[in-house]
Amino acid sequence: MTSTTTTGRLGALGRAELTLLVRNRTAVFVALLMPLMMIFAMKSSLDRIDLGGTGLTVAGAALTGGLGMVLLQVVYMNLVATYVARREELVLKRLRTGEVSDREILTGTALPAVSLALAQCVLMIVVGGLAFGLGAPRQPGLLVLGLLLGLLLLSALAAVTSATTRTVQTAQLTTLPVFFVSILGSGLFVPLEVLPDRAASLCELLPMTGVMTLVRAGWLGGGEGYDLLGSGLTALAWTVCGVFAVQRWFRWDPRR
């Protein structure tokens, strides 16, 4: 890389990762098609749940949950495999011998997945507004904040999870705890409003719950100011903890 600016280095790393992503058919399938398939699965599941009193429609709950699925699958699950692959191929180690900083390496590697997730979220919001009658986001700033926090949080969690993942194949297993806890307890599949009070209070402390609360309120409206502030602080706290964990435990050398 001949560029000496941060933007140039990030751009070069991002282009290289995008090329590798496009060549990986499995990763492209998971990134592009799986979130859409999961939306239909969520919609059929929500048809059997009584949403009365939650203020949500089946379409609204399914599509906001779909945004969460995009974040989990396109960013978190894809990035764990990417970080592990680059580590085991000694790419990360070689990059560290140049002028690229550790933060730039991690950010540049994540750029394609983050950009793809953002594009899918925008497309889903547009389609949801036009085809399902959800309309434009009620509070766009809140929606953007929720998505940005989700991208940062899951990128950090992906880097942390990669430290405990030995191979690309085992990444399918090590990502399952965060994946299942998020879809079941953070309001993606089942709105927290239909859960018992004690269970809902515990679920509010999960990493993705604050993100989903902000996303849902930003797109569909509703939510009290105090509750939204608490959700934002929870998501921010998890993000800060994730960044600290990356600095402390991320592995640059192969696990052999």
ZABA-49776 format. One record per residue (C-alpha): residue number from 1; x, y negated, z. Coordinates in Angstrom, 2 decimals, padded with zeros to 5 digits. Example, Ala and Ser with C-alpha at 12.3 -4.5 7.8 and 13.67 -1.06 7.14 Angstrom:
2
PT    nr        px        py        pz
PT     1    012.30    004.50    007.80
PT     2    013.67    001.06    007.14
//
This chain:
256
PT    nr        px        py        pz
PT     1    000.00    000.00    000.00
PT     2    001.50   -003.30   -001.09
PT     3   -001.00   -005.61    000.56
PT     4    000.15   -007.08    003.86
PT     5   -003.11   -008.64    005.00
PT     6   -005.56   -006.91    007.32
PT     7   -008.35   -007.23    004.75
PT     8   -006.17   -005.75    002.03
PT     9   -005.07   -002.83    004.18
PT    10   -008.62   -002.08    005.26
PT    11   -009.80   -002.29    001.66
PT    12   -007.13    000.15    000.50
PT    13   -007.92    002.62    003.26
PT    14   -011.65    002.29    002.63
PT    15   -011.28    002.93   -001.11
PT    16   -009.15    006.00   -000.48
PT    17   -011.67    007.41    001.98
PT    18   -014.57    006.66   -000.37
PT    19   -012.84    008.61   -003.14
PT    20   -012.38    011.60   -000.84
PT    21   -015.98    011.36    000.37
PT    22   -017.38    011.39   -003.16
PT    23   -015.32    014.50   -003.98
PT    24   -016.76    016.36   -000.98
PT    25   -020.14    017.61   -002.21
PT    26   -021.19    018.96    001.16
PT    27   -020.51    015.64    002.89
PT    28   -022.38    013.74    000.17
PT    29   -025.36    016.09    000.52
PT    30   -025.46    015.66    004.30
PT    31   -025.05    011.90    004.02
PT    32   -027.64    011.30    001.30
PT    33   -030.30    014.00    001.52
PT    34   -030.40    015.36    005.05
PT    35   -031.73    012.15    006.69
PT    36   -034.57    012.03    004.16
PT    37   -035.42    015.68    004.77
PT    38   -035.40    015.07    008.51
PT    39   -037.87    012.20    008.13
PT    40   -040.42    014.58    006.60
PT    41   -039.74    017.08    009.39
PT    42   -040.24    014.34    011.99
PT    43   -043.46    013.20    010.34
PT    44   -044.95    016.70    010.46
PT    45   -043.91    017.03    014.12
PT    46   -045.35    013.64    015.05
PT    47   -048.69    014.60    013.49
PT    48   -049.08    017.03    016.40
PT    49   -048.19    014.46    019.08
PT    50   -050.72    012.08    020.56
PT    51   -049.26    008.61    019.97
PT    52   -052.20    006.85    021.52
PT    53   -051.08    004.14    023.93
PT    54   -047.57    003.97    022.49
PT    55   -048.40    001.27    019.93
PT    56   -046.76    003.39    017.23
PT    57   -048.12    004.91    014.04
PT    58   -046.87    008.22    012.68
PT    59   -045.19    006.41    009.77
PT    60   -043.60    003.83    012.05
PT    61   -042.27    006.44    014.47
PT    62   -040.97    008.68    011.65
PT    63   -039.20    005.92    009.74
PT    64   -037.58    004.28    012.75
PT    65   -036.50    007.74    013.83
PT    66   -035.15    008.15    010.30
PT    67   -032.85    005.18    010.85
PT    68   -031.49    006.94    013.91
PT    69   -030.96    010.11    011.88
PT    70   -028.96    008.16    009.30
PT    71   -026.72    006.79    012.03
PT    72   -026.20    010.21    013.59
PT    73   -025.61    012.21    010.43
PT    74   -023.94    009.76    008.09
PT    75   -021.76    008.03    010.69
PT    76   -021.26    010.30    013.69
PT    77   -021.25    013.82    012.24
PT    78   -019.51    012.84    009.02
PT    79   -016.82    010.80    010.76
PT    80   -015.94    013.54    013.26
PT    81   -015.12    015.87    010.36
PT    82   -013.25    013.09    008.55
PT    83   -011.03    012.17    011.50
PT    84   -010.24    015.83    012.15
PT    85   -009.40    016.50    008.50
PT    86   -007.10    013.48    008.26
PT    87   -005.40    014.42    011.53
PT    88   -004.78    018.03    010.56
PT    89   -003.50    016.99    007.11
PT    90   -001.00    014.64    008.83
PT    91   -002.55    011.65    007.06
PT    92   -003.07    009.74    010.30
PT    93    000.49    010.44    011.43
PT    94    001.94    009.21    008.14
PT    95   -000.18    006.06    008.19
PT    96    001.13    005.19    011.65
PT    97    004.70    005.03    010.31
PT    98    003.77    002.05    008.11
PT    99    002.54   -001.45    008.84
PT   100   -001.07   -000.39    009.39
PT   101   -002.16   -000.70    013.02
PT   102   -004.02    002.06    014.86
PT   103   -007.20   -000.02    014.90
PT   104   -006.97   -000.59    011.15
PT   105   -006.48    003.12    010.50
PT   106   -009.58    004.06    012.49
PT   107   -011.65    001.24    011.00
PT   108   -010.55    001.84    007.42
PT   109   -011.33    005.55    007.73
PT   110   -014.83    004.73    009.00
PT   111   -015.66    002.05    006.41
PT   112   -017.18    004.30    003.68
PT   113   -019.46    006.15    006.11
PT   114   -020.53    002.91    007.80
PT   115   -021.22    001.20    004.46
PT   116   -023.21    004.18    003.20
PT   117   -025.27    004.29    006.39
PT   118   -026.04    000.56    006.14
PT   119   -027.14    000.95    002.51
PT   120   -029.43    003.84    003.42
PT   121   -030.93    001.91    006.34
PT   122   -031.68   -001.10    004.12
PT   123   -033.26    001.17    001.50
PT   124   -035.35    002.92    004.15
PT   125   -036.57   -000.38    005.57
PT   126   -037.55   -001.66    002.12
PT   127   -039.31    001.59    001.18
PT   128   -041.00    001.78    004.56
PT   129   -042.27   -001.76    004.25
PT   130   -043.64   -001.28    000.73
PT   131   -044.72    002.36    000.53
PT   132   -045.90    002.96    004.11
PT   133   -047.34   -000.45    004.87
PT   134   -045.00   -001.25    007.75
PT   135   -044.25   -004.71    006.40
PT   136   -041.11   -006.75    006.87
PT   137   -039.17   -006.43    010.15
PT   138   -040.88   -008.44    012.90
PT   139   -037.60   -009.49    014.52
PT   140   -034.81   -009.11    011.93
PT   141   -032.07   -010.33    014.29
PT   142   -032.96   -007.66    016.83
PT   143   -033.01   -004.98    014.13
PT   144   -029.58   -006.01    012.83
PT   145   -028.19   -006.07    016.38
PT   146   -029.49   -002.57    017.04
PT   147   -028.03   -001.18    013.82
PT   148   -024.63   -002.83    014.37
PT   149   -024.43   -001.53    017.93
PT   150   -025.39    001.92    016.64
PT   151   -022.66    001.84    014.00
PT   152   -020.00    000.77    016.51
PT   153   -021.15    003.20    019.18
PT   154   -021.33    006.26    016.94
PT   155   -018.03    005.44    015.22
PT   156   -016.38    005.35    018.65
PT   157   -018.12    008.56    019.76
PT   158   -017.01    010.23    016.53
PT   159   -013.38    009.36    017.22
PT   160   -013.68    010.65    020.80
PT   161   -015.37    013.89    019.70
PT   162   -012.67    014.48    017.10
PT   163   -010.11    014.68    019.93
PT   164   -011.82    017.85    021.24
PT   165   -012.38    019.34    017.77
PT   166   -009.71    021.71    016.47
PT   167   -010.83    022.14    012.84
PT   168   -013.25    020.65    010.34
PT   169   -015.37    023.79    010.60
PT   170   -015.75    023.53    014.37
PT   171   -016.88    019.90    013.97
PT   172   -020.30    021.35    013.15
PT   173   -020.40    022.71    016.70
PT   174   -018.74    019.95    018.71
PT   175   -021.14    017.34    017.32
PT   176   -024.26    019.30    018.32
PT   177   -024.50    018.12    021.97
PT   178   -024.67    014.42    021.06
PT   179   -026.89    015.21    018.07
PT   180   -029.50    017.24    019.97
PT   181   -029.47    015.06    023.08
PT   182   -030.06    012.01    020.87
PT   183   -032.86    013.40    018.71
PT   184   -034.70    014.90    021.68
PT   185   -034.07    012.30    024.37
PT   186   -033.46    008.96    022.68
PT   187   -036.83    008.51    021.01
PT   188   -036.01    009.77    017.51
PT   189   -038.37    012.74    017.44
PT   190   -040.48    012.05    020.51
PT   191   -041.22    008.47    021.65
PT   192   -040.21    007.96    025.27
PT   193   -043.67    006.59    025.98
PT   194   -045.20    010.08    025.76
PT   195   -042.71    011.57    028.26
PT   196   -043.27    011.76    032.05
PT   197   -042.03    008.65    033.82
PT   198   -039.06    010.35    035.49
PT   199   -037.91    012.01    032.27
PT   200   -038.33    008.75    030.35
PT   201   -036.25    006.87    032.95
PT   202   -033.40    009.37    032.59
PT   203   -033.58    009.28    028.80
PT   204   -033.27    005.50    028.85
PT   205   -029.67    005.95    030.01
PT   206   -028.60    008.07    027.01
PT   207   -026.20    006.51    024.48
PT   208   -028.62    006.19    021.55
PT   209   -031.71    005.17    023.52
PT   210   -030.80    001.49    023.76
PT   211   -029.98    001.39    020.05
PT   212   -033.30    003.00    019.10
PT   213   -035.26    000.66    021.38
PT   214   -033.72   -002.39    019.70
PT   215   -034.22   -000.93    016.21
PT   216   -037.87   -000.07    016.84
PT   217   -038.66   -003.44    018.42
PT   218   -036.82   -005.27    015.65
PT   219   -038.71   -003.50    012.87
PT   220   -042.16   -002.91    014.38
PT   221   -042.28   -005.63    017.04
PT   222   -043.25   -005.27    020.69
PT   223   -041.03   -004.78    023.67
PT   224   -040.62   -007.00    026.70
PT   225   -037.66   -009.34    026.92
PT   226   -036.36   -007.72    030.13
PT   227   -036.61   -004.20    028.66
PT   228   -034.87   -005.26    025.46
PT   229   -032.07   -006.94    027.41
PT   230   -031.60   -003.77    029.43
PT   231   -031.52   -001.66    026.24
PT   232   -028.95   -003.94    024.67
PT   233   -026.73   -003.86    027.76
PT   234   -026.99   -000.06    027.93
PT   235   -025.95    000.31    024.29
PT   236   -023.13   -002.21    024.77
PT   237   -021.89   -000.43    027.90
PT   238   -021.75    002.92    026.07
PT   239   -019.92    001.24    023.19
PT   240   -017.31   -000.27    025.51
PT   241   -016.83    003.10    027.22
PT   242   -016.49    004.75    023.81
PT   243   -013.83    002.28    022.65
PT   244   -011.91    002.77    025.92
PT   245   -012.10    006.56    025.49
PT   246   -010.75    006.27    021.94
PT   247   -007.79    004.23    023.14
PT   248   -007.15    006.74    025.93
PT   249   -007.76    010.14    024.35
PT   250   -007.81    009.94    020.55
PT   251   -005.41    012.50    019.04
PT   252   -003.11    011.45    016.19
PT   253   -001.14    014.69    015.96
PT   254   -002.53    018.02    014.69
PT   255   -003.92    020.48    017.27
PT   256   -001.68    023.47    016.57
//
